Amino acid sequence: MATNETYQLAHALADVLPAQGTWTAADYCWLTERTNRLIELADGRLEVLPMPTEQHQRIVLALYRLLYAYILATHPHGILLVAPLRLRLSPHRYREPDLLYLHAPDDPRRTDTHWDGADLVLEVVSPSNAELDQVTKRREYAAHGIPEYWIVDPLAATLTVLVLPDQQHAYSEHGCFRPGMLATSPTFAGLQLDVQTVFGGA
């Protein structure tokens, strides 16, 4: 499509789509079913996530392979998925974690269109918006009661495992792991994940 036609189409769509601050969950789901971009909803506002880089994708896939092998051997009924999959934190807030895990396939939080929770979520930090994963989502996932949250920071080469103590609404740090260390997890008993493998292939 010519640049001028693209410009005209964008303006036409802007006239019919909801304004920022007025998007509903139904609007958001309609849009995300029609685009390959990762988009999140936060209190009526759309947040378009940066297109993943090759490094980002390699880290996510390395973690998926490592965790999937462990889950297959120890929790064969567990469900491990990667983005895009909507995670509904409230009727007005949806996120798209890089990786999500549920222990049981019959967990009532699991539906085909979205999950209403998870036993573990993982985010690979985007350098252009590190605060979103390190601060905002850390607060949101804890408030929603997700028991474990991993933050993977490619720039710092760290894998931080956060856990939610019983009856608490803020994460505590289980460990901050770097290349040369073995990451462990309360969710995955006996797991010893070679952090160098996560970043070494990135």
N, C-alpha and C positions, 0 to 999 in steps of 0.2 A: 504494500500500500504506500502511495506517495506520502511524503512528509506532510504536505498541506492537508490531505485527506485524514491522516492520522490525528493531526491537530484539531481538525473540525470534529472528528468523532469523540475525542477526549472531552471537548467542551460540551458536546451534546450529552454525553453521559453524565458529566458533572451537574447538568441541569436537572437530571431525573433521579440521581442517586442521593441518598440521605446526606445531610451535612454532617461534618465532624461533630461529635457530641450527641447525635440523635440516632446512631445506628442501634438497631435491636439485634437480639440473638438470631431471629429469623432472617433479617437482612444480611447479617454476617455469614450465616450458613449458606444462604443463596449465593453470595459472592464467592466464597471459598470453594464452592463446588464448580465454579466456572473459571478458575485461574490456577496456574501452577506456582504462583508466588506464595510464600509463607506470610500469612497475615494473622494478627492477633486482635482481640477485641478487649478494650479496657474502658468500662463505664461509658459506652456509647461512642468511643473513639477507636478508629482503626489504627493499628500500628503495623506498618509494613516492615518485615524483617529484612536485613541485608541478604543478598543472594550468597549462599554458602560458597566459600573459596575451596580450592582443591585441598588445602591443608585441613580445613574444617571437615570436609567429607572423609578424608583419610583417617582422621582421629576418630570420628564417629564410627566408621566401619571397623577400625581396629578394636574399639571398645565393644562393639556388637559381637565380633567374632570371639573375643576372649570371654565375654559374659555368656554368650550362647553356648559355648563349649562347656562351661561350668554348669549352667542351668540344665543342659541336656544330661549331664552325668548325675546331678544331685536333686534337681527339681524339674523332672521331665514334663510336668504339666504347666509349668510357668509360661507366661506370655511376655515376650520381649519384642518390642516394636520400635521403629525409628520414625521420625517426622517424614511426611506430614500426618498427624492424627490430632484432632482437637482434644484438648483437656479442659473440661468445664470446671472452673473454680467457683463460679456463681452464675446466676442467670444473666449477668451482664459482663462476665469476664471469662474469656477463653484464651488459653495459651497453647503453644506448639513446641513442647520440649523436643530436644534432639533425640532423646531415648526415653521410653517408658517401660515399666515392668509391673506385672501383677503375678502374685504367687499362684492364684487359682483361676482356671478358665471360666468357672461359674460365678466369679465375683460379680455381685449385682452392680458394681460401678462400671462394668464393661458393657458397652453397646457397640453396634456396628458403625455408627456415625461419630461417636465421641466416647471418651471415658470421663467419668465423674470423679475420678481419683486414681491413685496408683500407690504401689508399695515402694517404688523408687522412681525418681525422675532425674535426668541428667541434662545439663546444658553445656555446650562448648561456647566459651565467651567470644563474642564478636569484638574485635578491637575498636570498632567504630561506636559501640554502645555497651561498654563493659558494665556500666552501672545497672543496666536492665537485668542481667543475669546475677550479678554479685550482690545487689541490694534489693531491687524491686521484686524480682521473682523469689529471692530468698525469703523475703517477708510474706509474699503471697502464698507460696507453697507451704510454709509453716502454718500460716493462718488457716489453710484448708486441711491441715492435719496429715500431710504427706510425710511418712515417717523418716524418709531418707532422701537426701538431695546431694548430687555430685556436681561440682563446678569444675570444669576443665578449662584451664587458662593456657592457651598456646604460647602467649608472650612470656609468661612467667615459668612455663613448663611445670605447672603444678596441677595435681588432681586432689581437690579438697572434698572430703567426705563429711557431710553434715548429718546429724541425727536429731530427732525431735524427742526429748525426754517426755515421759508420761506426764500428762496434765499440763504440759508447757505449750507456749505459743511462739517460741523462738528456738531456732536451731542452736545446738552446741557442736563444736568441732570434734569429730572423732579422730581426724588426722589430716594433715596436709602432706601429700606424698609427691616426691620428685623422681626424675630418672635416677636409677640406681637403687631405688627403694621398692618394696612390695606393698601395694595398697591392700588394705583389709576393709571389711564391711560388716556391720552388725546384721544387715539383711541377708548377706550371703556367708553363712558360717563356713569357716575353713578356706574362704577365698584368699588367695595371695596373687594379686595381679601385678605383673611386671610393668612398672610405669614406663620404663625405657621402651618397651614394645609399643606402647600407646603413642609416644612422641617420636620414636625412632623411625617409624614409617611415614611420618608426616612431612 
